[in-house]
Amino acid sequence: MEVSSIENLPPPPGIISSIKAGFDAIAARITAILLPLLLNLLLWLGPRLRMDEMFKSMEGDLVLFWQASRIPAEEIQKMLDLYEGMAQSINLLGLIRTLPIGISSLFVTNQNTAVTPLGGPVTWQVDVLTFPLWMMILVFIGWIGGALYFRDVAWAALAEKINTTRLFRAILQTILISICCNMILMAISIPILLILIVASQISALLANLIVLFIALGSVWIIVPMFFWAHGVFLNRQNVLTSMLSSLQLTRFTLPTSSLFVLAVFLLSYGLAYLWRIPAPDSWMTLVGIFGHSFVTTALLAGSFIYYHDMNAWVQAVLEKLRPNNTVKQA
């Protein structure tokens, strides 16, 4: 009886079919890619918000601090060159791209575009006083934009199967999920960093082994976090319920869900190299921007479809197995 019920279980949703359904959904509702398009255009053609002047104003104090810490002059110069290069290449407007909920962007990791088809971009500088204010404003804009983006993509993917989350609720839950996610990542990363520092002092081999174990164990963290927000936008859940739903889904479907997340990351980041082939000062970059916006939005839609269908499959399996469990207990 139990064997017969197991044989009659419905097949789980396919990875390829879910991704394909996401592409079909966005192709039918192409306006869902509008926010990524606008953000990419802003980071490409818009002004640059730099902090190199702020770094220069702090450079003397940093050198005095490092000298008091008895750091060799050669190392101080290397750190100064490194920090100066970072300050000159970072566009703080990229903070609008927030995680885990945010608008996808092609230029967050490639923002040192000195020229554009319109010429040299306008450059704004932050100082020590305005830097925290800019960070808060940009991150808050990113949270609002991320809530709008995820809400629109969820509706585009499953318009006939879900009721759209109200805008204010979507923004509130996005902020709470982002704060919780960052706190959890900090709580995990700080002890891991300390362990790696100690292990590297003991043995390079030991440090490499720890990195390997961390990479293998990270699946149990990355996959649930990938689906944390989906319950909010599909089922109108709050932060805690959505996180628990994601953990439950991962518990029953970890191998398949891990492959799905891996496929999404490989497609997204692999194709990003293709979209960056045109030079920043060429209008062909528009092709890359459109391709990136369409593909990443379609992959997000595919993740919503996968989450919805996989949850339905898990419930169907549990319903199939429940009578057997009752008979067995009796």
C-alpha positions as CSV (number, residue, x, y, z in Angstrom):
1,M,0.0,0.0,0.0
2,E,2.8,2.4,0.9
3,V,4.8,1.4,-2.2
4,S,1.7,2.0,-4.4
5,S,1.1,5.5,-2.9
6,I,4.8,6.5,-3.4
7,E,4.6,5.3,-7.0
8,N,1.6,7.5,-7.6
9,L,3.2,10.6,-6.3
10,P,3.1,13.5,-8.8
11,P,6.5,14.5,-10.3
12,P,8.2,17.6,-8.8
13,P,8.4,20.8,-10.9
14,G,11.2,20.8,-13.4
15,I,14.1,23.3,-13.2
16,I,14.2,24.0,-16.9
17,S,10.4,24.2,-17.2
18,S,10.2,26.7,-14.4
19,I,12.9,28.9,-16.0
20,K,11.3,28.6,-19.4
21,A,7.9,29.6,-17.8
22,G,9.6,32.7,-16.3
23,F,11.0,33.8,-19.7
24,D,7.5,33.3,-21.3
25,A,5.8,35.3,-18.5
26,I,8.2,38.3,-18.9
27,A,8.0,38.1,-22.7
28,A,4.2,38.5,-22.3
29,R,4.6,41.3,-19.8
30,I,7.7,43.1,-21.0
31,T,7.0,46.2,-18.8
32,A,8.3,44.2,-15.8
33,I,11.8,45.0,-16.9
34,L,11.3,48.7,-16.7
35,L,12.9,49.2,-13.3
36,P,16.2,47.4,-14.1
37,L,16.3,49.3,-17.4
38,L,16.0,52.6,-15.6
39,L,18.6,51.7,-12.9
40,N,21.1,50.5,-15.5
41,L,20.7,53.7,-17.5
42,L,21.2,55.8,-14.4
43,L,24.4,53.9,-13.4
44,W,25.6,54.1,-17.0
45,L,24.7,57.6,-18.2
46,G,23.9,59.4,-14.9
47,P,26.2,61.2,-12.5
48,R,28.9,59.4,-10.4
49,L,28.8,59.8,-6.6
50,R,32.4,59.4,-5.5
51,M,34.2,59.4,-2.2
52,D,37.8,59.9,-3.3
53,E,37.9,63.4,-1.9
54,M,36.6,62.1,1.4
55,F,39.4,59.6,1.4
56,K,42.0,62.2,0.7
57,S,40.8,64.3,3.6
58,M,41.2,61.2,5.9
59,E,44.5,60.0,4.4
60,G,46.8,61.9,6.8
61,D,45.0,60.5,9.9
62,L,45.1,57.0,8.5
63,V,48.8,57.2,7.9
64,L,49.4,58.4,11.4
65,F,47.3,55.6,12.8
66,W,49.1,52.9,10.8
67,Q,52.5,54.4,11.7
68,A,51.5,54.3,15.4
69,S,50.6,50.6,14.8
70,R,54.2,50.1,13.5
71,I,53.1,49.0,10.1
72,P,56.0,49.2,7.6
73,A,56.1,52.1,5.2
74,E,55.9,49.8,2.1
75,E,52.7,48.2,3.5
76,I,51.2,51.6,4.2
77,Q,51.8,52.7,0.7
78,K,50.2,49.6,-0.7
79,M,47.1,50.1,1.4
80,L,46.9,53.7,0.4
81,D,47.1,52.8,-3.3
82,L,44.4,50.1,-2.8
83,Y,42.0,52.3,-0.9
84,E,42.6,55.2,-3.3
85,G,41.8,53.0,-6.3
86,M,38.7,51.7,-4.7
87,A,37.5,55.2,-3.8
88,Q,38.0,56.4,-7.4
89,S,36.2,53.4,-8.9
90,I,33.1,53.1,-6.7
91,N,29.9,54.8,-7.7
92,L,27.9,55.1,-4.5
93,L,24.7,55.3,-6.5
94,G,25.2,51.5,-6.9
95,L,23.9,51.2,-3.3
96,I,20.4,51.4,-4.8
97,R,20.9,47.8,-5.8
98,T,20.1,46.2,-2.4
99,L,20.1,42.5,-1.3
100,P,18.4,40.1,-0.9
101,I,15.5,42.1,-2.4
102,G,16.5,44.7,-5.0
103,I,16.5,45.8,-8.6
104,S,18.9,43.8,-10.7
105,S,21.8,45.9,-12.2
106,L,24.6,45.3,-14.7
107,F,26.9,48.0,-13.4
108,V,27.1,47.5,-9.7
109,T,30.4,45.5,-10.0
110,N,31.6,47.5,-13.0
111,Q,31.1,51.1,-12.2
112,N,34.4,52.7,-13.3
113,T,33.1,53.9,-16.6
114,A,35.0,57.1,-17.2
115,V,33.3,57.9,-20.5
116,T,29.9,57.4,-21.9
117,P,28.4,58.1,-25.4
118,L,27.3,61.5,-24.0
119,G,30.9,62.3,-22.9
120,G,32.4,62.4,-19.4
121,P,29.8,61.9,-16.6
122,V,29.1,64.5,-14.0
123,T,30.9,63.7,-10.7
124,W,29.6,64.4,-7.3
125,Q,31.7,64.1,-4.1
126,V,30.6,63.1,-0.6
127,D,32.4,64.2,2.6
128,V,32.6,62.7,6.1
129,L,29.4,64.4,7.2
130,T,27.2,63.7,4.2
131,F,28.4,60.1,3.5
132,P,26.2,58.4,6.1
133,L,23.2,60.4,4.9
134,W,23.8,59.4,1.3
135,M,24.1,55.8,2.3
136,M,20.8,55.8,4.2
137,I,18.9,57.6,1.4
138,L,20.2,55.4,-1.4
139,V,19.6,52.1,0.6
140,F,16.1,53.2,1.4
141,I,15.4,54.0,-2.2
142,G,16.8,50.6,-3.1
143,W,14.4,48.9,-0.6
144,I,11.4,50.7,-2.1
145,G,12.5,50.0,-5.6
146,G,13.2,46.3,-4.7
147,A,9.7,46.0,-3.2
148,L,8.1,47.4,-6.4
149,Y,10.3,45.2,-8.6
150,F,9.6,41.9,-6.8
151,R,5.9,42.8,-6.5
152,D,5.6,43.5,-10.3
153,V,7.6,40.4,-11.3
154,A,5.5,38.2,-9.0
155,W,2.3,39.5,-10.5
156,A,3.8,39.0,-14.1
157,A,4.8,35.5,-13.3
158,L,1.6,34.3,-11.5
159,A,-1.1,36.9,-12.2
160,E,-3.9,34.4,-12.3
161,K,-2.9,32.4,-9.3
162,I,-2.0,35.0,-6.6
163,N,-3.4,38.2,-5.1
164,T,-0.9,41.1,-5.4
165,T,0.6,42.2,-2.1
166,R,-0.4,45.7,-1.1
167,L,2.4,48.2,-1.8
168,F,2.9,49.5,1.7
169,R,3.0,46.0,3.1
170,A,5.5,44.9,0.4
171,I,7.8,47.8,1.3
172,L,7.6,47.2,5.0
173,Q,8.3,43.5,4.7
174,T,11.2,44.2,2.2
175,I,12.8,46.5,4.8
176,L,12.4,43.9,7.6
177,I,13.7,41.0,5.5
178,S,16.8,43.1,4.4
179,I,17.6,44.1,8.0
180,C,17.2,40.5,9.2
181,C,19.3,39.1,6.3
182,N,22.2,41.5,6.9
183,M,22.1,40.9,10.7
184,I,22.2,37.1,10.1
185,L,25.0,37.4,7.6
186,M,27.1,39.5,10.0
187,A,26.5,37.1,12.8
188,I,27.7,34.2,10.6
189,S,30.5,35.9,8.8
190,I,32.4,37.5,11.8
191,P,33.0,34.1,13.6
192,I,33.9,32.4,10.3
193,L,36.4,35.2,9.5
194,L,38.0,34.9,12.9
195,I,38.3,31.1,12.5
196,L,39.9,31.5,9.1
197,I,42.4,34.0,10.4
198,V,43.4,31.7,13.3
199,A,43.5,28.6,10.9
200,S,45.7,30.5,8.4
201,Q,48.2,31.2,11.1
202,I,48.4,27.5,12.0
203,S,48.4,26.0,8.5
204,A,47.4,27.0,5.0
205,L,46.1,23.5,4.4
206,L,43.9,23.7,7.5
207,A,42.5,27.0,6.3
208,N,41.7,25.6,2.8
209,L,39.9,22.6,4.4
210,I,37.8,24.9,6.5
211,V,36.9,27.0,3.4
212,L,35.9,23.8,1.6
213,F,33.6,22.7,4.5
214,I,32.1,26.2,4.7
215,A,31.4,26.2,0.9
216,L,29.7,22.8,1.2
217,G,27.7,23.9,4.3
218,S,26.7,27.2,2.8
219,V,24.1,25.4,0.7
220,W,22.0,25.2,3.8
221,I,22.1,29.0,4.1
222,I,22.1,30.3,0.5
223,V,19.1,28.2,-0.7
224,P,16.7,29.2,2.1
225,M,17.8,32.8,1.9
226,F,17.2,32.8,-1.9
227,F,13.5,32.1,-1.3
228,W,13.1,34.1,1.9
229,A,11.1,36.9,0.1
230,H,9.0,34.8,-2.1
231,G,6.3,34.0,0.5
232,V,5.8,37.7,1.1
233,F,5.0,38.5,-2.5
234,L,3.2,35.3,-3.4
235,N,1.3,34.4,-0.3
236,R,1.1,37.7,1.6
237,Q,3.1,36.2,4.4
238,N,5.0,38.3,7.0
239,V,8.8,38.1,7.4
240,L,8.8,35.2,10.0
241,T,6.3,33.1,8.2
242,S,8.0,33.6,4.8
243,M,11.4,32.6,6.3
244,L,9.9,29.5,7.9
245,S,8.1,28.6,4.6
246,S,11.5,28.9,2.8
247,L,13.2,26.6,5.4
248,Q,10.4,24.1,5.0
249,L,10.7,24.1,1.3
250,T,14.5,23.6,1.5
251,R,14.1,20.8,4.0
252,F,12.0,18.7,1.6
253,T,13.6,19.8,-1.7
254,L,17.2,20.6,-1.0
255,P,18.8,18.7,-3.9
256,T,16.4,20.1,-6.6
257,S,16.2,23.6,-5.1
258,S,20.1,23.7,-4.8
259,L,20.3,22.9,-8.5
260,F,17.7,25.5,-9.4
261,V,19.5,28.3,-7.4
262,L,22.8,27.2,-9.0
263,A,21.3,27.4,-12.5
264,V,19.9,30.9,-11.8
265,F,23.3,32.1,-10.6
266,L,25.2,30.6,-13.5
267,L,22.8,32.0,-16.1
268,S,22.7,35.4,-14.5
269,Y,26.4,35.9,-13.8
270,G,27.6,34.0,-16.8
271,L,25.6,36.1,-19.3
272,A,26.7,39.3,-17.4
273,Y,30.1,38.9,-19.1
274,L,28.3,38.8,-22.5
275,W,26.3,42.0,-21.7
276,R,29.5,43.8,-20.8
277,I,31.3,43.2,-24.1
278,P,30.4,46.6,-25.7
279,A,32.6,49.5,-24.6
280,P,31.0,51.9,-22.1
281,D,31.2,54.7,-24.6
282,S,29.3,52.8,-27.3
283,W,25.6,52.9,-27.8
284,M,25.7,49.1,-28.2
285,T,25.8,48.9,-24.4
286,L,22.0,49.5,-24.7
287,V,21.8,46.0,-26.1
288,G,23.6,44.6,-23.1
289,I,21.4,46.6,-20.7
290,F,18.2,45.3,-22.3
291,G,19.5,41.7,-22.4
292,H,20.6,41.8,-18.8
293,S,17.3,43.4,-17.7
294,F,15.2,40.9,-19.5
295,V,17.2,37.8,-18.5
296,T,17.5,38.6,-14.8
297,T,13.8,39.6,-14.6
298,A,12.9,36.3,-16.4
299,L,15.0,34.3,-13.9
300,L,13.3,36.1,-11.0
301,A,9.9,35.3,-12.5
302,G,11.1,31.7,-12.9
303,S,12.0,31.5,-9.2
304,F,8.6,32.7,-8.2
305,I,7.0,30.0,-10.5
306,Y,9.3,27.3,-9.1
307,Y,8.6,28.4,-5.5
308,H,4.8,28.3,-6.1
309,D,4.8,25.0,-7.9
310,M,7.2,23.3,-5.6
311,N,5.2,24.4,-2.5
312,A,2.1,22.9,-4.2
313,W,4.0,19.7,-4.9
314,V,5.3,19.4,-1.3
315,Q,1.7,19.8,0.0
316,A,0.4,17.2,-2.5
317,V,3.1,14.8,-1.4
318,L,2.3,15.3,2.3
319,E,-1.4,14.8,1.6
320,K,-0.6,11.6,-0.3
321,L,1.5,10.2,2.6
322,R,-0.7,11.3,5.5
323,P,-3.2,8.4,5.2
324,N,-0.3,5.9,5.2
325,N,1.1,7.5,8.3
326,T,-2.3,7.3,10.0
327,V,-2.6,3.6,9.2
328,K,0.9,2.9,10.3
329,Q,0.4,4.6,13.6
330,A,-2.9,2.7,14.2
